[in-house]
Amino acid sequence: MLGIIFASKKTNLVTRLMIIMGFQITNTMIFSELVLELQQQLKTNLPQIRFMLKKSPAMAYARIVEIGKEVGKNYNIKLIVNFPKEGRIDEFDMYGKRDLSLIIDYERKRFPINREIIKEKAKEILGNIQVQDAYMYENKEGVRVFSDNWKIDILPHSVHIWTEFDENVTKFCDWLMENAYEMKRKI
C-alpha cells in the first residue's frame, strides 16, 4: 500500500516525506502533516527571509506570516507563526517547530466533545502537566494545558501552542485536530 501512495502523482511532498521518515500515515495526523509542510516551506524560503531580516525585520516577519497563511489554506486553517519572545525570529532552525496559532472556525464556542476528555487526554499524552478550564465566559469554553515553561491554549475555535513540538506535543495536537476540531487529513 505504501508503494502505491508514494508512487501516486497525487501524493503531496509532505506525505512522501512522512513515508520516508517512517511516520505512520493515518487520518489522525493533520497537525503533523501541517507542521511538516510549514517547516518545508519556511526552509525553502529561508534565504529570502534571512535577506529580508537584514533589511527590515518587519518585512521578514510579514513574509513568514504569509507563508503560514498559505500553508494553512491547504487545511482550511488560519495558521499563524508567532515569535513571542525577542530574538526568536533569528532562530532559523526553529521556524515552524514551536509557537503556532491555528484558527479553525471563529464561530465555534463549544467543543464537540466534553472538556474533561480533552483534559484527560492531555494528562495521558503529555504526562506531568497541569490542566484547567480557561476562557469560560459568554457561553464559551476552553482548556489550558501547561507546565512551568510552556502552555497550550485550547479553544473551540482555535489552538495556540506556546512550546516546542516534541513527540508528545505533536501526538496530542494530532489527537486534538481529529477529536476537538473534527478535522481529517486530505489524501
C-alpha positions in Angstrom: 0.0 0.0 0.0 2.8 2.4 0.8 4.3 1.9 -2.6 1.0 2.9 -4.2 0.7 6.1 -2.1 4.4 7.0 -2.6 4.2 6.5 -6.4 1.0 8.3 -6.9 1.4 11.7 -8.6 -1.4 13.0 -6.3 0.6 12.3 -3.2 2.0 15.6 -1.9 5.6 16.2 -0.9 4.7 16.3 2.8 3.1 12.9 2.7 6.0 11.4 0.8 8.4 12.9 3.4 6.3 11.4 6.2 6.6 8.0 4.5 10.3 8.3 4.0 10.8 9.4 7.6 8.7 6.4 8.9 5.7 8.3 10.1 2.6 6.1 10.4 0.1 7.5 7.9 -3.3 7.7 9.5 -6.3 10.0 9.3 -5.3 11.5 12.7 -2.1 13.2 11.7 -3.3 16.5 10.3 -1.2 18.5 12.7 1.9 16.5 11.9 1.3 17.0 8.2 0.6 20.7 8.5 3.7 21.4 10.6 5.9 19.4 8.3 4.6 21.3 5.3 5.1 24.6 7.1 8.7 23.7 8.0 9.4 22.7 4.4 8.0 25.9 3.0 9.9 28.1 5.6 13.1 26.2 4.8 12.6 26.7 1.1 12.1 30.5 1.7 14.8 30.8 4.3 17.4 32.6 2.0 14.8 35.3 1.2 13.7 35.6 4.8 17.3 36.0 6.0 17.9 38.7 3.4 14.7 40.5 4.5 15.7 40.2 8.1 18.8 42.2 7.4 16.9 44.9 5.6 13.7 45.0 7.6 12.7 42.6 10.3 9.0 43.7 9.9 9.1 42.6 6.2 10.7 39.3 7.1 8.0 38.7 9.7 5.3 39.6 7.2 6.7 37.1 4.8 6.8 34.3 7.5 3.2 35.1 8.4 2.3 35.0 4.7 3.9 31.5 4.3 2.0 30.3 7.3 -1.3 31.5 5.9 -0.5 29.9 2.5 0.1 26.5 4.2 -2.9 26.9 6.4 -5.2 27.5 3.4 -4.5 23.9 2.3 -6.1 22.7 5.5 -8.9 25.4 5.8 -7.0 26.8 8.9 -5.7 30.2 9.6 -2.1 29.3 10.6 -0.1 32.0 12.4 3.6 31.7 13.1 4.4 33.5 16.3 7.6 34.9 17.8 6.5 35.7 21.4 10.0 36.5 22.7 12.6 38.9 21.4 15.3 37.3 19.2 13.3 34.2 18.3 12.9 35.3 14.7 16.7 34.9 14.4 16.5 31.2 15.5 16.0 29.9 11.9 16.3 26.2 12.8 13.2 26.5 15.0 10.9 28.0 12.3 7.6 26.0 12.3 8.7 23.9 15.3 7.1 26.0 18.1 4.7 28.9 18.9 1.9 28.4 16.4 -1.7 29.5 16.4 -4.2 27.5 14.4 -7.6 29.2 14.0 -10.1 26.6 12.8 -13.5 28.4 13.0 -14.1 31.8 14.7 -17.8 31.0 15.1 -17.4 27.9 17.3 -18.0 28.4 21.0 -18.3 24.8 22.2 -16.2 21.7 21.7 -17.9 18.7 20.0 -16.6 16.6 23.0 -16.6 17.2 26.7 -13.8 19.3 28.0 -12.9 16.6 30.6 -12.0 14.3 27.7 -9.5 16.9 26.4 -8.0 17.3 29.9 -7.7 13.6 30.5 -6.1 13.0 27.0 -3.6 15.9 27.7 -2.6 14.2 31.0 -2.3 10.8 29.3 -0.2 12.0 26.4 1.8 14.9 28.0 2.4 13.4 31.4 3.2 15.6 34.3 1.3 18.8 33.4 -1.4 20.9 34.8 -4.8 21.4 33.1 -7.6 23.9 33.9 -10.7 25.3 32.4 -10.0 28.6 30.6 -11.8 31.4 28.9 -15.1 30.4 30.5 -17.3 33.4 29.7 -20.1 34.5 27.4 -21.1 30.8 26.9 -17.6 30.0 25.7 -15.3 27.3 26.9 -11.6 26.4 26.8 -8.8 24.4 28.3 -5.3 25.4 29.2 -2.6 22.8 29.4 0.6 23.9 30.9 3.8 23.3 32.8 6.2 25.8 34.4 7.8 26.5 31.0 5.1 26.3 28.4 1.4 26.3 27.7 -1.2 25.2 25.1 -4.5 27.2 25.0 -7.3 25.1 23.5 -10.4 26.9 22.5 -13.3 25.6 20.4 -12.3 27.9 17.5 -8.5 27.7 17.8 -5.5 26.2 19.5 -2.4 28.2 20.5 0.7 26.2 21.1 3.4 28.1 23.1 6.1 25.4 23.2 8.4 23.4 21.0 6.7 20.5 19.3 8.3 17.4 20.7 6.8 13.9 20.0 4.2 14.1 22.8 3.0 17.7 22.0 2.7 16.6 18.3 0.8 13.5 19.2 -1.6 15.5 21.5 -2.1 18.1 18.8 -2.8 15.4 16.2 -5.4 14.0 18.6 -6.9 17.5 19.2 -7.3 18.1 15.4 -9.3 14.9 15.0 -11.3 14.9 18.2 -11.7 18.5 19.4 -11.9 20.0 15.9 -13.2 17.0 13.9 -10.6 17.6 11.1 -9.3 14.8 8.9 -6.3 14.6 6.6 -6.8 15.2 2.9 -5.2 12.5 0.7 
